[in-house]
Amino acid sequence: MAAVVNGNPSSGDWQDRYYDVDQILDRPGPRTAHSFMAGDGVKDFLRNQCKILVIGAGGLGCEILSNLALTGFKDIHVIDMDTIDISNLNRQFLFRQKDVGQPKAIVAAEYIMKRVPGMKVTPYYGKIQDKDDDYYMQFNLVICGLDSVEARRWINATLVNLVDPDIPESLKPLIDGGTEGFKGQARVILPTATSCYECSLDMLNKPTAFPICTIANTPRLPEHCIEWASVLEWPRVQGDKKMDTDDPEHINWLYTVASARAKEFKIEGVTWSLTQGVVKNIIPAIASTNAIIAASCCNEAFKIATTSAAYLNNYFMLIGTEGVYSYTFEHERREDCPVCGGESLDITVSRDWTVDRLIEMLVEKQDIQIKKPSLSTPTKQIYFQAPPQLEEATRPNLEKKVSDLVPDGGEVTVTASSLPFSLSLRITYS
Amino acid sequence: MIKIWSMKKNEEAAAKKKPKTSAAQIRVQKDLTELDLPSTMTTTFPDPADLLNFTLTITPDEGTYIHRMYEGGSFKFSFAINTNYPHDPPRVKCLQTIYHPNVDLEGNVCLNILREDWKPVLNLNSVMVGLQYLFLEPNADDPLNKEAAEELRRSRDQFLYNVKQSMRGGQVKGQQYDKVLVQ
């Protein structure tokens, strides 16, 4: 059989590799969009052009990488800051016992490339925050399989900020998967077009926290004893030494202290793994939940990359605790979302304008109705109305020229009690 | 690829950089500049450029006579806000050793909205008002300093006496407390 023609199997591929996927891609269906380029067009994009970023190479990440590779994505980048722990091996199936201690991203990338012909998987062992906008700009799609709220907020805000209305491809769809025990969710975020991760921050479950007086005085559960050891005893005994929940010696110390406490209060059930679980806020990961959520995420990635079917709008949740229940709904944007909501305004001012003059202009502006605005740039405060110390510290700036504080095209964040959240100004000089 | 974009590469796109202000940073700016504190509370920033670490000083003097047990004192709390705010609550500690049923000798504070009842809709103002409330209505039912709580339950007069004694920098039951009186 001949080698590569537009999107057709390359020489290393096994026979009929894409037989099933091609059933979807070779002809339009009643529900495919007008822009669907059945046949070589869509196959070429998927197999030769589309570049996708996978964030997280853990429980979800392993499933996502394998699904993407098998559906025909060829150019995958993967980021993970963790190394492989022995406890990962029951579900993170790209890793073997010999890999323990190695970076997840690197081992996962090598495994996929070894196993699936024609794959290019580029790993990065490190934090997503190490990468800049240029890096994220190169991808068509981003899929997240993360266990951290903070990392999700960061990538969400980064992708929202990346959107430039003049450059259509600056809008990178973000597909976010998450699991917690038997529950999970998959969502499609089109930054600035649909509700973003920050819009739904108040939907999150609170991490379990026990009242501090209970853990101090009336422990009843093994978890109370562990929290006592980590929240109260660690800082008391260890002083300023920072607790590292990945350090087995630190967990050992907490385990010993918590066990003694449990004995004193005749509480049973403090174990080493529970100690680790409580301080790291670990909820047991279930392989099948990861598989379902990863499948949903990759299905969305495939549909978005190929336009072969309508994509998820925009939130799918799975509740597997009692039977198998799932629910899909459209999470709406929040007008007062600090990331994608709020107003943004381009204004042009003279290079001679003082900060005071700018504030006066904002207050007088009929269409925004700001009272007592406070202004800052991403790196410094310009003028704060309160608290008194900061007002005093920033007051000298009122007399300064805006152009001395903000570069041309620079962003100024304005907050005021009359604004639902904030106003973002882009300042250019005439 | 879905139609929101064209498939053409735009090399210039990557060159355009926008600075970003993090959601946590904007939220802290909003919280701080809209603080509505009574004259009994002031904030101090050791480094005015660092909005995430500061001290709150409470000098309780409000309320009825019975509530004025901590009057004359000046109580300092450190606030440390992390980049995951407001998902994570601010970390608050009392910087002095004080005699209070809901504050232990290490400075840990038992205030529900700082832990189990924290929600992102709450803000720094709610936390500060909550802290001040602890001085107006110490709560013997949620003790961190058990002896102080028992004393409050047993004899209010003895408790008030102990409070005064501790605020002068004296000892209560062999425990040395920090002097917090301003006058």
Contacts between the chains, C-beta under 8 A, distances in Angstrom:
chain1	res1	chain2	res2	distance
A	33	B	2	7.5
A	33	B	3	6.8
A	35	B	2	7.6
A	35	B	3	4.7
A	45	B	1	6.3
A	45	B	7	6.5
A	49	B	7	7.1
A	50	B	1	7.0
A	132	B	17	7.9
A	133	B	14	7.5
A	133	B	17	5.6
A	133	B	18	7.4
A	134	B	14	4.6
A	134	B	15	8.0
A	134	B	17	7.7
A	137	B	13	5.9
A	137	B	14	4.4
A	138	B	14	7.2
A	140	B	1	5.9
A	149	B	84	6.5
A	149	B	87	5.3
A	150	B	83	6.8
A	150	B	84	4.5
A	150	B	87	7.5
A	153	B	23	6.4
A	153	B	84	7.2
A	153	B	87	7.3
A	154	B	22	7.9
A	157	B	20	6.6
A	157	B	22	6.5
A	157	B	23	5.8
A	158	B	20	7.3
A	161	B	18	5.7
A	161	B	20	4.7
A	162	B	18	7.9
A	164	B	13	7.0
A	164	B	16	6.1
A	164	B	18	7.8
A	167	B	10	5.6
A	167	B	12	7.8
A	167	B	13	4.5
A	167	B	16	7.4
A	168	B	4	6.4
A	168	B	5	4.0
A	168	B	6	5.6
A	169	B	5	4.2
A	169	B	6	6.7
A	169	B	7	8.0
A	169	B	8	7.5
A	169	B	9	7.4
A	169	B	10	6.1
A	169	B	13	6.5
A	170	B	13	5.6
A	171	B	4	5.5
A	171	B	5	6.2
A	173	B	2	7.4
A	173	B	4	7.9
A	190	B	4	6.6
A	193	B	4	7.1
A	198	B	23	5.6
A	201	B	86	7.8
A	201	B	87	6.2
A	201	B	120	5.6
A	202	B	119	7.1
A	202	B	120	5.2
A	202	B	121	6.4
A	204	B	87	6.9
A	206	B	116	7.7
A	206	B	118	7.1
A	206	B	119	7.4
A	209	B	115	4.6
A	209	B	116	4.5
A	209	B	118	7.7
A	210	B	115	7.6
A	210	B	116	6.4
A	211	B	110	7.0
A	211	B	112	6.5
A	211	B	115	6.5
A	211	B	116	5.3
A	211	B	142	6.8
A	212	B	108	6.1
A	212	B	109	7.6
A	212	B	110	4.8
A	212	B	114	7.9
A	212	B	115	5.8
A	212	B	144	6.6
A	213	B	102	7.4
A	213	B	110	4.5
A	213	B	142	4.1
A	213	B	143	5.9
A	213	B	144	5.6
A	216	B	104	6.8
A	216	B	108	7.8
A	216	B	110	7.6
A	216	B	143	7.7
A	216	B	144	5.3
A	217	B	143	6.2
A	217	B	144	7.7
A	217	B	146	6.2
A	231	B	108	7.7
A	232	B	104	7.5
A	232	B	106	7.1
A	232	B	108	6.3
A	235	B	106	6.6
A	236	B	106	5.2
A	304	B	1	7.1
A	304	B	2	5.1
A	305	B	1	5.7
A	305	B	2	8.0
A	306	B	1	7.8
A	307	B	1	7.0
A	307	B	2	5.4
A	307	B	3	7.1
A	311	B	2	7.0
A	338	B	23	4.3
A	338	B	26	5.1
A	338	B	27	5.8
A	339	B	23	5.2
A	374	B	29	6.3
A	374	B	33	3.9
A	376	B	21	7.2
A	376	B	25	8.0
A	376	B	29	5.8
A	377	B	19	7.3
A	377	B	21	7.8
A	378	B	19	4.2
A	378	B	20	6.0
A	378	B	21	4.5
A	378	B	25	7.7
A	379	B	19	7.6
A	380	B	49	6.6
A	381	B	29	7.9
A	381	B	48	7.6
A	381	B	49	7.1
A	381	B	51	7.7
A	384	B	29	7.6
A	384	B	32	7.1
A	384	B	33	5.2
A	385	B	33	5.1
A	386	B	32	6.9
A	386	B	33	5.1
A	386	B	34	7.1
A	386	B	35	5.7
A	387	B	32	6.2
A	387	B	33	7.8
A	387	B	35	5.5
A	387	B	37	7.6
A	387	B	42	7.5
A	387	B	43	4.5
A	388	B	42	7.3
A	389	B	43	6.6
A	389	B	44	6.2
A	389	B	45	5.7
A	389	B	48	6.7
A	390	B	32	7.0
A	390	B	33	7.8
A	390	B	45	6.5
A	390	B	48	5.9
A	390	B	51	8.0
A	393	B	45	7.9
A	393	B	48	4.3
A	394	B	48	7.9
A	410	B	19	6.9
A	411	B	18	6.6
A	411	B	19	5.4
A	411	B	20	7.7
A	411	B	21	6.9
A	413	B	21	4.8
A	413	B	25	7.9
A	413	B	26	5.6
A	413	B	29	6.7
A	415	B	26	6.7
A	415	B	29	5.2
A	415	B	30	4.2
A	415	B	33	5.9
A	415	B	34	7.5
A	416	B	33	7.9
A	416	B	34	8.0
A	417	B	34	4.9
A	421	B	26	7.3
A	421	B	30	7.0
A	422	B	26	5.1
A	422	B	29	7.7
A	422	B	30	6.5
A	424	B	21	7.9
